[in-house]
Amino acid sequence: MMKTFKTEVSRRNQLAGLLPLAGFVTAAFALPFVLSGNRYLAFVAGVTLIHVLWACGMNLLYGYTGLMPLMFAGIAGISAYSVVGLTAAGWSFWLALPLGALAASVTGTILGLPSLRLKGFYFTLCSLVIQTVITLGFVYFSGLTNGDTGISQIPLPSAWHGKPLSGLSYDLVLSAASVFGVAVLIAIVRSTLGRRLIAIREDDELAAMLGINVTGYKMIAFFIGSLFAGIGGALYAPYIGFISPRSFDVLVSLNIWLMVAFGGRGTIWGPVIGAALLAPLSFLLQEYYTVKDVLYGALIIAVIVLMPAGIAGGFGRAPRVPTPEIDMRAQRRSPK
């Protein structure tokens, strides 16, 4: 009977976990069709979907591994510049995308390797220095990046029929990328890798005593999180049509981090909520630029004060499911 009860609880938990994913998949693919008549709103939704992908990568590092990588945007920029350069040299975008994302992930892991032995504030400070170096590289290697002027008129990728992938078609690609990012994050969190990353986040010294290779698993998490950044950067460049060092500076890294913290780090849907709420603000409040930053900061402060664990962390605390074992222990401990 006890085994049957546990099986039923596990089945209900799995079903409850699939429902939000099904809702997100439906919303992500329905949104481009709903907004297809308004290109501006569809563009804002597309940028938001890219930020959802970035937030998932940041959440893997910050939420589940306990690292705060402020060079996240710089890694995305390496991929964006690589893909733009390869496509300008005649490569297909669909071949350049995985190569650019892989190159950015490997480069970011190598650059971040010294800082992976650090933790807490020291890791964050070291990642900030790395981000600064990457940004300076974008500025001073003008032969590859065109410096502060940036690269404009980036062509759209071609579809299978040879025509440029634009409008609704590109929006659906972004929907697929965001859904893929969330699905991969769910798979990682539910795997042995995810459990070990959470153990490292909670207490890396204890995890090392239990036989977990802390530095090795941090490298794996950093590599996978950098792939999220690289894929997002490769999709971002042709979608926006313009990139510059300011497109991938430390402020962008901070914004992605804020989306994760705002929505709720260490949860699946917190970063998605944070990206959906914060990413469109810079576009939707362009006419109210005087109050945009004030509203942005007020929202963040409100969540930090009222819900320190973020929106998903504050509302997502499920009530404890009683089991016969717990009930029997409670009866034994209760005074007669």
N, C-alpha and C positions, 0 to 999 in steps of 0.2 A: 504493500500500500504506500509506503514511504517512497519507493522508487517511482511508482506511478505518479504520485503528487509532484515529485521533482521534475519528472519528464513533462508533465503538463505545464508547470511554471516555466520551464525552459522553452517550451513551444510557444507559449504566450509572449515571452520576452523576445523571441526571434520574430514573431509576427508584428509586435509593436515596433521593432527596429526596422522592419521592411516598409511599414506604412509611410514614415517620413521620406524615405528614399524614393518610393513610388510617387509621392506628391512632388518632390523636387524634380524628378525626371519629367513629370507631366508639365510642371510650370516652366522648366528650362526650355523645353521644346515648343510649348504653346506660346510663350512670350514673343518670339520673333514673328509668328503669324499674327498675333493680336496687334502688335505695333508696326506691322509692315506698311500701314498707310501713313505713318508719321516717322520719317527717316531720322529725325533728330532724337526722338524718344527711343527708337530702335538702336541708334548709335550709343546712347547712354546705357541701355540695357546690355549691349555687347561689351562695353568697357567694364560694366559691373560683373559680367560673367568671367572676364579675364581676371578681375580682382578676386573672384571666388576661388579660381584656380590657385592664384598666388597665396591667398589666405589659407588654403588647405596645406600648402607646402610650409608656410610659416607656422601653422598649428602643429604640424608633425614635429618641428624642431622646438618651438617655444612651449607648446601645450603638452606634448607627450614625452619630450626628451629633456626639457628644462633648459634649453639653450635659447638665447635671444640674439639672433644673427642680424646685425644692422647692416651687413653687406649683401642682404638678400636682393635688393634692387640692382646692385652692381652686377650680380651674377645674371640676372635677367637681361641687363644691358649687354653683357658679353655675348649672350645668345642672339640678341636682336641685331647687334652690329655684325656678328658672324653670318647670320642668315642673309642680311641685306648685301653684304659683300659677296657671298657665294652666288646669290641670284643675279647680282650685277655682272658676275663673271660668266653667266650662262647656265648656272645650275638650276634644276627644277626646285621650286620652293618645297615640295614634299620630300625631296632628298636632303635639302639644306636644313630643314627643320630638325630632324633627329640628330644630324651631325652637329648643328649649332647648339642644341640643347645638351648633347653629350659633352661637347667641348667646354661649354660653360660650367657644367657640373663637375667635370674633372679639374678644370682650372680653379673653380671655387673651392673644391675639396683640398687641392694642393696648397692654395693660399691660406685656407683656414686650418690646415693641419697643426701648425704650432699652437693655435688658440684652442684646439679641441682638448688639450690637457688642462686648460683652465676651466673655471666654473664661476657662475654668478656674475657679479659686476665685472670681474677681470676678463671674462670671455666677451662680454658685451663691449667693453672698452677696446679690446683687441680687434673685434669685428668692425668697430667704428673706424679704426685706423685703416683696416683693409679696404673698407668702403671708400674712404678718402683717397687712398692710393689708386683704386680702380677709376674713380671719377677723374682724378688728375690724368690718368692714362687716356681716358676718353678725350680730354681737352688737348693734351699735348701731342698725341699721335694723330695729328690732323690729316696725315696722308691716308689713314684708314678710316677715320671717323668724321673728318671735316671739321674737327674742333668744336668750338662754341657755336659755330654757324649751324651745325647739325646737317642731317641728310633729309631732304624733302623730296616730294613726288615719288615716294616708294611705290613701286607697282604692286598691284594686287596679284595674288597667286592665281594660276590658271586651273580651271576645273578639268575633268576628264575629257570634255569635248573641245578643249583648247581655248574657250572663252574665259575672260577674267571672272574670278569668283567674287562677286560683290552682292551687296544688299542682303536679301533673305538667305541666300546660300551661305555666305560667310557667317551670318548670325547663327545659322544652324551648326556650323563647324565649331563656333565658340560654345554653343550649348552642349555639344558632344564632349568638348574638352573639359568643361566644368563638371559634367556628370561623371566623366572618366576620373577626374581628380578626386571627387567625393567618394566614388566607389573604391578607388585604390586606397584612400585613407581608411575607409571602413575595413577593408580587407587586412591592412597592416595592423590596425589597432586590435583586431580580433585574433591575430596570429601570435605565435610565440615571440616573434620579433617585437610586436607591439607591447606585449607584457614585459619583456626585458627592458624596453625603452622606458616604460612607466616606472619600473624598479629603479632604473638609473636616475630618473627625475626625482623620485622620492628620497633616495639615499644612495648616491653612487659608491660611497665607501662600503656600505653593507652589500650592495650588488657585487662589488669586486670580491668581497669575502665569500660570497656564495658561488664564485666561479665565473661570473659574467665578465667578459672582456669589455670594460667600460669604454675605452678609447676606440676599440674596433667597432662597437655598436654605434657610438657617436658618429664615426666616419660613415657608416652605412646610412644612418638617418640623415646626415648632412648631404650625402650624395643623392639620396632620393628626394629630399626637400629641394635641392638645387635643380633637379630635373623638373620639378613643378615650376620653379622660377624660370628655367630656360625655355620650356614649352610656352609659358605665358608670354615671355619676352619675344619669342619668335612670332607668335600670333599677333602681338600688340603692334609691332612695327608696320606691317602693311595695312593693318586695320586703321590705325591713326594716320598713316601716310607720312609721318615726320617723327624723327627721333633726334635727340641731342643729349649731351651729358646731364642736363637738368631733368630729362625724362627718367633717369635711373640714379638719382642722387640719394643722399641719406634721408632727405625728407620723405621720399617715396617709401623707403624702407620703414620709416617711423609710421607712415600712414597704414601700411600693411600690418605692422605690429599692432597698431591701435584697433584695427578691424577685428583682429583675433581677441585682444583684451576686452574690447567693447562687447563682442558677442558672447565671449566665454571661452577661455583657453582650456584645452584638455577635454573639449566636447566635440562631437562630430558637427553639429549644426550651429554652434556658436559663431565660428568664423563666417559661415554662409550668411547668417543673419547680420553680422557686423558689416560684411562687404555689401550686402543688399541695402543696408541703411546708410552707410557712410560714403561709399563710392559715388553714388549719383549726386551727392550734395554739391560738389564743386561745379557741376553742370547746371543743376536745377536752380541754384541760388546765384547765378551769374549777375542777375540784375540787382541783387541785394548783397553785393560784395562787402559792404560795410558791416553787415551783421553776420556774414557767413562764418567767419572764424569764431565769433562770439557764440553762435548757435552750436557750432561744431564742438567747441570746448565745453559748453554748458551740458551738452548731451553726455560727453565723456565723464565729466565730473559727477553728474547725476547718477550714472551707472556705478561709478567707483564708490560713491558714498552709499547709495541705496542697495546696490548689488555688487559687492566686490568681486564675485565670481563671474560677473558678466550677465548678460541677459539670459542665455541658455543655462548658465550655472545657477542663476537665481530662481528661474521658473522650472528648471528641468529636474529638480530633486524629487525623484519618485518616492512615494511612501514605502516604508519597509514592508515586504511581503512576509506575513507570519508563516512559520512552518511549525509542524507538530513538535520538533525538537526544541525550538525556541519557546513555544508555549509550555512544554513540560518543565524546562529550566526555570521559567518565570514562576510557575506554580511552586516549585521546590524552594525558590528563594523568597517567595512572598510570606509574610508573617501569618501565622494561623490565628 
